[in-house]
Amino acid sequence: MSTNPDRAGSARSGAATYIFGALGGLLFGYDLGVVAGALLLIEPELGLSPLETGFVTSSLLVGGMLGALSAGRLADRRGRRGLVLLAGAVFAVGCLIASVAPNLELIVIGRFVMGLAVGALAATVPIYLAEIAPAKHRGALSGLNQLMISTGILAAYLVNVAFDDAGQWRWSFGLALVPAIALLIGVYRQPESPRWLVKMGREDEARAILASRGNEHEFEEIRTVVAEQGARTKVTALLRDRKLRRILVIGVGVAFLQQVIGINTIIYYAPTILTELGFDDSAALLTNAGLGALTVVVTVIMLLLVDKIGRRIPLILGALGMTACMAVLGLVFLAGDISGGGASGWIAITCLSLFKVFFSLSWGGMVWILLGEIFPLRVREPAMGMATFMNWTGNLLVGLFFPVLLAVGTGGVFFMFAGVGVLAFFFALTMIPETKGKTLEQIELAQAAVRAPEREQLDRR
């Protein structure tokens, strides 16, 4: 049976777009994960206090918050592809600063610059992937972002294992240049989002891109939505209108809860927790790498299932599973000595593993998929920026204060995260819609914010 060379070439081109577009998630994940092992070496070398350790972790997150806030306007002006390229270049600069830093101050500055880049990428990559993917496979293709985040975290863990001698943490930071360069080279050759092109009046380019991927039938639907709903709505109107405000609350809520539900206690501080369980530094880093590998495998399973089971049910069940894991961890640490390698230690490791499984099957990938889908096109960039800002805010709170909370009492901290898991369960149950199998325009029309005359009146205010 012969193969149509044009169709085969189109498939290869589309696959490259999704893979290279998702590489921003790899940078995000690598930077989140690399600090876990690097801290074990930086702390004694520089004599860091618990608060200074929090600064090393959170400097990336502060940059991420600012990068996410600025991403909306930049993505609207430069396009999704243009912003990804800019962020990749900024990331490379920050990576160089952090890898050669002789003191705490320059490490913090370098990670802050890297944070600016990954914050912008976190806000832009889910939009880019959602806007170029066909509806029936959008969950899996958008979920590549989370797979890349998980892969980046695993790569960071493996790098930490390889460079676990004194002074070698610089290599851990410096090797992030490799995916940054791959991102710049790969995305440079990829197309812009056709939905952004239609919004900017560049319809011929948008039609050509859709046709090259066999999705030309979506062009009229996109153009109709832009004509009826408008290309842009002011952010003030977004905040004033009740229906738009509800969509924003959903996006901001899932983004914030994803970070404060406890995942970063494992990403950042699993080696520290494992050393409390009696592991030496090398064994803790190796076990942490195993947790990272588990995350990648489970994320692949999530990608295979997401377009069949949808987004809402996994978010509900995942919150319940993570709540149970955190509650058991709290009981284990409150029970007393766990450093002897007995049953309590193995229960703790099992709970850490199961937590990552539940997170990867639900709130890990599903949140970024959902965020790329639920916002109407005319407010997509600023709304995504706000949601990602809150995601990084939650990330910052955990990264900055978790070392201090650990010093106060580990068991109580895990019970606190169990309480957040209960809140996440009720939020998913009562607020989150199902978006499986619908085009972005069908989702937007189904939750149309206001009738056109009302929207025009809001825009004039």
C-alpha positions in Angstrom: 0.0 0.0 0.0 1.5 3.4 -1.0 1.8 6.3 1.3 0.9 9.8 0.4 4.2 11.8 0.7 2.4 15.1 1.4 0.4 13.5 4.2 3.4 11.8 5.7 5.4 15.0 5.6 2.5 16.9 7.2 2.4 14.3 10.0 6.1 14.6 10.6 5.8 18.4 10.6 2.9 18.2 13.1 4.7 15.8 15.4 7.8 18.1 15.4 5.6 21.1 16.3 4.1 19.4 19.3 7.5 18.0 20.5 9.5 21.2 20.1 6.6 23.3 21.4 6.5 21.2 24.6 10.2 21.6 25.2 9.4 24.6 27.2 8.0 22.2 29.8 11.3 20.4 29.8 13.1 23.6 30.9 10.4 24.1 33.5 10.7 20.6 34.9 14.5 20.6 34.9 14.8 23.8 36.9 12.2 22.6 39.4 14.0 19.3 39.9 17.6 20.3 39.8 17.5 22.3 43.0 16.5 19.2 45.0 20.0 17.6 44.7 22.0 20.8 44.3 20.8 22.0 47.7 22.5 19.0 49.3 25.9 20.4 48.0 25.2 24.1 48.1 24.1 24.2 51.7 27.4 23.0 53.3 29.6 24.7 50.7 28.1 28.1 51.3 26.8 27.6 54.9 23.2 28.4 54.1 20.6 28.8 56.8 17.1 27.3 56.3 15.8 30.7 55.1 18.7 31.1 52.7 18.0 27.7 51.3 14.4 28.9 50.7 15.8 31.9 48.8 17.8 29.6 46.4 14.6 27.6 45.8 12.2 30.5 45.6 14.3 32.9 43.5 13.3 30.9 40.4 9.7 31.1 41.6 9.6 34.9 42.0 11.0 35.2 38.5 8.3 32.7 37.3 5.6 34.8 38.8 6.8 38.0 37.0 7.3 36.0 33.8 3.8 34.6 33.9 2.3 38.1 34.5 4.2 39.6 31.5 3.5 36.6 29.3 -0.1 37.6 28.5 0.7 40.9 26.8 3.9 39.5 25.1 2.1 36.5 23.7 -0.6 38.8 22.4 1.9 41.0 20.7 4.6 38.6 19.6 2.6 35.5 19.2 2.9 32.2 21.0 5.9 31.0 19.0 7.7 34.4 19.2 7.4 34.4 23.0 8.6 30.8 23.3 11.8 31.8 21.4 12.3 34.9 23.5 11.9 32.9 26.7 14.4 30.3 25.5 17.1 32.9 25.0 16.4 34.5 28.4 16.6 31.1 30.0 20.0 30.5 28.5 21.4 33.7 30.0 20.1 32.9 33.4 21.5 29.4 33.2 25.0 30.7 32.5 24.8 33.1 35.4 23.7 30.4 37.9 26.3 27.9 36.7 29.3 30.2 37.2 28.0 32.0 40.4 30.7 32.3 43.1 28.2 33.2 45.9 24.6 33.0 47.1 23.7 36.4 45.5 24.6 35.5 41.9 22.9 32.0 42.3 19.7 33.8 43.3 20.0 36.3 40.4 20.7 33.5 37.8 17.8 31.5 39.0 15.5 34.6 39.0 16.4 35.2 35.3 15.7 31.6 34.5 12.4 32.0 36.4 11.4 34.9 34.2 11.8 32.5 31.2 10.1 29.4 32.6 7.2 31.5 34.0 6.5 32.9 30.5 6.9 29.4 29.0 4.5 27.9 31.6 1.9 30.4 30.6 2.4 30.1 26.8 3.2 26.5 26.0 -0.2 25.1 27.1 -1.9 27.7 24.9 0.3 27.0 21.9 -0.2 23.3 22.1 -3.9 23.5 22.7 -4.4 26.0 19.8 -2.5 23.8 17.2 -3.8 20.4 18.3 -6.9 18.7 16.7 -9.9 18.4 19.2 -10.0 14.6 19.4 -6.3 14.3 20.3 -5.9 17.7 22.1 -5.7 16.2 25.6 -2.8 13.9 24.7 -1.0 16.5 22.6 -1.4 19.2 25.1 -0.4 16.8 27.8 3.0 16.5 26.2 3.8 19.6 28.2 3.4 17.7 31.4 5.4 14.8 30.0 8.2 17.2 29.2 8.0 18.7 32.8 8.2 15.2 34.2 11.0 14.3 31.9 12.9 17.5 32.8 12.5 16.7 36.5 13.8 13.1 35.9 16.7 14.5 33.9 17.6 16.8 36.7 17.5 14.0 39.2 19.8 11.9 37.0 22.2 14.8 36.6 22.2 15.3 40.4 23.2 11.6 40.8 26.0 12.0 38.3 27.3 15.2 39.9 26.9 14.6 43.6 30.5 15.5 44.6 31.4 18.8 46.3 31.4 21.7 43.9 29.8 19.8 41.0 26.4 21.5 41.5 27.5 24.0 38.9 27.3 21.3 36.2 23.7 20.5 37.4 22.7 24.1 36.6 24.9 24.5 33.5 23.5 21.4 31.6 20.2 23.2 31.3 21.7 24.9 28.3 21.3 21.7 26.3 17.4 21.7 26.2 17.4 25.5 25.9 19.4 25.4 22.7 17.2 22.5 21.4 14.1 24.6 22.1 15.5 27.6 20.2 16.6 25.6 17.2 13.4 23.5 17.1 10.7 26.1 17.7 12.4 28.5 15.2 11.3 26.1 12.4 7.7 25.7 13.7 4.6 27.6 12.7 2.7 30.2 14.7 -0.7 29.4 16.3 -3.4 29.7 13.6 -5.9 31.1 16.2 -3.5 33.9 17.1 -3.0 34.6 13.4 -6.8 34.9 12.8 -7.1 37.2 15.8 -4.4 39.4 14.3 -6.1 39.5 10.9 -3.5 37.2 9.2 -6.1 34.7 7.9 -4.3 33.4 4.8 -1.4 32.3 7.0 -3.8 30.7 9.5 -5.6 28.8 6.7 -2.4 27.5 5.2 -1.2 26.2 8.6 -4.5 24.5 9.3 -4.6 23.0 5.8 -1.1 21.6 6.2 -2.3 19.6 9.2 -5.6 18.5 7.8 -7.6 20.8 10.0 -8.7 23.4 7.4 -12.4 22.7 8.4 -11.7 24.6 11.7 -10.8 27.8 10.0 -14.4 29.1 9.5 -15.3 28.1 13.1 -12.3 30.1 14.4 -13.1 33.1 12.2 -16.8 33.1 13.3 -15.9 33.1 17.0 -13.4 36.0 16.5 -16.0 37.9 14.5 -18.8 37.3 17.0 -17.0 37.4 20.3 -14.3 39.9 19.3 -10.5 39.6 19.1 -9.8 41.1 22.4 -11.6 42.0 25.7 -10.0 44.4 28.2 -8.8 42.8 31.4 -11.1 45.0 33.5 -14.1 43.6 31.6 -12.9 40.1 32.3 -13.0 40.9 36.0 -16.4 42.6 35.9 -18.4 40.1 34.0 -19.9 37.3 36.1 -19.6 34.5 33.5 -16.0 35.4 32.5 -15.1 35.8 36.2 -16.3 32.3 36.9 -14.1 30.9 34.2 -11.2 32.9 35.6 -11.9 31.5 39.1 -11.8 28.0 37.8 -8.5 28.6 36.0 -6.9 30.4 38.9 -8.2 27.9 41.4 -6.9 24.8 39.7 -3.5 26.4 39.0 -3.0 27.5 42.6 -4.3 24.2 44.1 -1.9 22.2 41.9 1.1 23.7 43.6 -0.1 23.9 47.2 -1.5 20.4 47.3 2.0 19.1 48.2 3.8 18.0 45.0 6.6 20.5 45.5 7.4 19.0 48.9 8.5 16.0 46.9 10.1 17.7 43.9 12.2 20.1 46.0 12.8 18.2 49.2 12.4 14.5 48.7 16.2 14.0 49.1 16.0 15.9 52.4 13.0 13.8 53.5 14.8 10.6 52.5 17.9 11.5 54.5 15.6 11.9 57.5 14.5 8.3 56.8 18.1 7.1 57.2 19.4 7.3 53.6 22.8 8.7 52.9 23.0 11.6 50.3 23.9 9.3 47.3 21.1 6.8 48.1 18.6 9.6 48.6 19.5 11.1 45.2 19.2 7.7 43.5 15.9 6.9 45.2 14.7 10.4 44.1 15.6 9.6 40.5 13.5 6.4 40.8 10.6 8.6 41.9 11.2 10.8 38.8 11.2 7.8 36.5 7.9 6.6 38.0 6.4 10.0 37.3 7.4 9.8 33.6 5.9 6.3 33.2 2.6 7.3 34.8 2.4 10.5 32.8 2.6 8.5 29.6 -0.3 6.4 30.9 -2.2 9.7 31.6 -1.6 10.8 28.0 -3.0 7.5 26.7 -6.2 7.9 28.8 -7.0 11.6 28.9 -8.9 11.8 25.6 -11.0 8.8 26.7 -11.8 9.5 30.3 -11.8 13.3 30.2 -10.4 15.8 32.6 -12.9 16.2 35.4 -13.1 12.7 36.9 -9.3 12.2 37.2 -9.1 15.6 39.0 -11.8 14.5 41.5 -10.3 11.0 42.2 -6.7 12.3 42.2 -7.4 14.8 44.9 -8.8 12.0 47.1 -5.8 9.8 46.5 -3.3 12.5 47.3 -5.2 13.5 50.5 -4.9 9.9 51.7 -1.1 9.8 51.0 -0.5 13.0 52.8 -2.6 11.9 55.8 -0.7 8.6 56.2 2.7 10.5 55.8 1.6 12.8 58.6 0.8 9.8 60.9 4.1 8.1 60.1 6.2 11.2 61.0 4.1 11.8 64.1 4.6 8.2 65.3 8.2 8.8 66.2 11.6 7.5 65.0 11.6 6.6 61.3 15.3 6.7 60.7 16.0 3.1 61.4 14.9 1.7 58.1 11.9 -0.2 59.5 8.3 -0.5 58.5 7.6 3.2 59.1 10.3 4.2 56.7 9.0 2.0 53.9 5.5 3.2 54.5 6.7 6.7 54.0 8.5 5.8 50.7 5.4 4.0 49.5 3.3 7.1 50.2 5.7 9.4 48.4 5.5 7.1 45.4 1.7 6.8 45.4 1.4 10.5 45.8 3.4 11.0 42.6 1.3 8.4 40.8 -2.0 10.1 41.8 -0.6 13.5 41.0 0.7 12.5 37.6 -2.6 10.8 36.6 -4.6 13.9 37.6 -3.5 17.3 38.8 -0.1 17.1 37.2 -1.1 17.0 33.6 -4.8 17.6 33.6 -4.5 21.1 35.0 -2.2 22.4 32.2 -4.5 20.7 29.6 -7.6 22.3 31.1 -5.9 25.8 31.4 -5.1 25.6 27.7 -8.8 24.9 26.9 -11.2 26.8 29.1 -10.3 30.5 28.4 -12.1 32.3 25.5 -9.7 33.4 22.8 -10.3 37.2 23.3 -9.0 36.9 27.0 -6.9 33.8 26.7 -3.5 35.4 27.1 -4.2 37.7 30.2 -6.4 35.0 31.8 -3.7 32.4 31.4 -1.1 34.8 32.7 -3.2 35.4 35.8 -3.7 31.6 36.4 0.0 30.9 35.9 0.9 33.7 38.2 -1.2 32.1 40.9 0.4 28.7 40.1 3.8 30.2 40.7 2.6 32.0 43.8 1.6 28.7 45.3 4.9 27.3 44.1 6.7 30.2 45.9 4.9 29.7 49.2 5.8 26.0 49.3 9.4 26.5 48.2 10.1 29.4 50.6 8.5 28.2 53.8 8.6 24.4 53.6 12.2 24.2 55.0 11.1 26.3 57.9 8.0 24.2 58.4 10.0 21.0 58.3 12.2 22.4 61.2 9.0 22.9 63.2 7.4 19.5 62.6 7.2 17.3 59.6 4.0 15.4 60.5 1.9 18.6 60.9 3.1 19.8 57.5 1.8 16.7 55.8 -1.6 17.0 57.6 -1.8 20.6 56.3 -1.3 19.3 52.7 -4.0 16.6 53.4 -6.4 19.5 54.2 -5.5 21.2 50.9 -6.3 17.9 49.2 -9.8 17.9 50.7 -10.3 21.5 49.4 -9.1 20.4 45.9 -11.6 17.5 45.9 -14.6 19.8 46.5 -13.3 22.4 44.1 -13.0 19.8 41.3 -16.4 18.3 42.2 -18.3 21.6 42.1 -16.5 23.9 39.7 -14.6 22.1 36.9 -16.4 21.4 33.6 -15.6 18.6 31.1 -13.9 19.7 27.9 -13.1 16.3 26.3 -13.5 16.1 22.5 -14.7 19.6 21.9 -12.9 22.2 19.8 -11.7 25.3 21.6 -14.4 27.3 19.7 -17.2 24.8 20.9 -15.9 25.2 24.5 -16.0 29.0 24.1 -19.5 29.1 22.6 -20.8 26.7 25.2 -19.7 29.1 28.0 -20.2 32.3 26.0 -19.5 35.1 28.4 -22.0 37.8 27.3 -24.1 38.7 24.3 -22.3 40.9 21.9 -24.1 44.2 22.8 -23.4 43.6 26.5 -19.8 42.9 25.7 -19.5 46.1 23.7 -21.0 48.0 26.6 -18.5 46.5 29.0 -15.6 47.3 26.7 -16.6 51.0 26.6 -16.6 51.3 30.4 
